[in-house]
């Protein structure tokens, strides 16, 4: 199954509360953090909600 690598590239400090909550629910805490998640619509939706804070890459 395909996996997604989500990397935080910007801080969520000045963002709205729901954006900070989305970062936290993805498992990201600070700039440069990387998490690998299964490629599911829920994860893609969370990453699409904060495209200015994260980079999304597909990993095999």
Buried (B, 14 or more C-beta within 10 A) or exposed (E): EEEBEBBBEBEBEEBEEEBBEBBEEBEBEEEEBEBEBEEEEEBBEBBEEBEEBBEBEEEE
